[in-house]
């Protein structure tokens, strides 16, 4: 159990997350308008999105399918009967004056998600529900000193609101939860997870209590769009509540915003309850009834998800659990690794992908999607190490050239003359020369200074410009020193 030490004793943080994930779909939840990101303001707005009188919503089958697919991926119950409700509130960028959402009868019920923690342990976090709803538009406050502009391109875009149970107990766990959820959604192809574009954002509910005590009063921090800010907001808010309670005060249930510049949360408004929204079934939409056979058809198309892939990588390729977790966090990384590792030493493949490749990509500010070194070419480089064409040391030099030029390993090895010297006679000559040049060091070795053998190996490798096979150098040197 994660606890925070206060002036008067220990406190436990209780966290629940409401993640809003934009559904990958070409059109909106109830209209045919485009959902393409970055379009000119108010160019993707139908009469339905703008709430013109007499316009009626029509459900988008693809969005329903994506919600079912996500629910199945979260091991959740799919409700064959669900209802769309009107959630009534006023925003300048909400043309209808209400949001079409789901309340008591959502499309997806309880599920679960396993998070991976920094210490290597795991925890299962409960999913309370997933419901479909339409997004609001966007108010823009920084284009005019006295006016607010409204862009309705986002109005009506389909969202999945995925609500966790209050099972999270630290900023680390909350970050791990969002990270794993994002990974699953991207594997499923139901949300792109681009938090910087607003297609995935989280409302974070935070309360504190004495360990084992009933839940405390919670505050909701709205619209968090980065892992770093989620962590900072939780840590600040937990400490703020503890300080108030230890001073004899009480926590007001409210909605707060996170000030990213100052690293603090501040009051936005008092927290609304469900009755404040006056939920009622939307009279323009019939209840949603699903065919069980359709749900099973969708289930049959699910990909291998991160947890299952991680266990398979550990089992089939013999790599460490941590390495497997890193490799499966993104499907493109997992696919790249598997293409490199297939038919080769899995541990060596993981080392090259996570070490040299990820390091070079990070330094160059590139993603694995536009890596200049293909999986096929990286596998070819590993083959040349395995068949002793080049040493591991020379392989790093070859990799640098591959990354810079995009050429394959064989081409570079031949053009640069980097083939490893495995001719025992040639290596023996180099060893003899180094021995002749350093009689004083030979005397020291024979006097018991064994560590100098490493120095001799280094001199031979230097004389061969790194091309001599290191194992053969060690072997021949050991034989020569016996004389």
Secondary structure, DSSP 8 states (H G I E B T S, - for coil): --EEEETTEEEEEEEEEEEEEE---SB-SSS--B--TT--TTSS--TTTTT-TT------HHHHHHHHHHHHHTT--B-SEE--EEEE---TT-TTSEEEE--SS-SB--EEEEEE-TTS-EEEEEEEEEEEEE---EEE-SSSSS--EEE-TTTT-EEEEEEE-S-B-SHHHHHHHHHHHHHHHHHHTS----GGGTSEEEEEEEEEESTTS-----EEEEEE-SHHHHHHHHHHHHHHHHHHHHTT-----EEEEEETTTTEEEEEEE---GGGGT-EE-TTS--EE--HHHHHHHHHT----HHHHHHHHHHHH---HHHHHHHHSSHHHHHHHHHHHTTS-HHHHHHIIIIIIHHHHHHHT--GGG-SS-HHHHHHHHHHHHTTSS-HHHHHHHHHHHHHH---HHHHHHHHT---B--HHHHHHHHHHHHHHTHHHHHHHHTT-TTHHHHHHHHHHHHTTT-B-HHHHHHHHHHHHH-
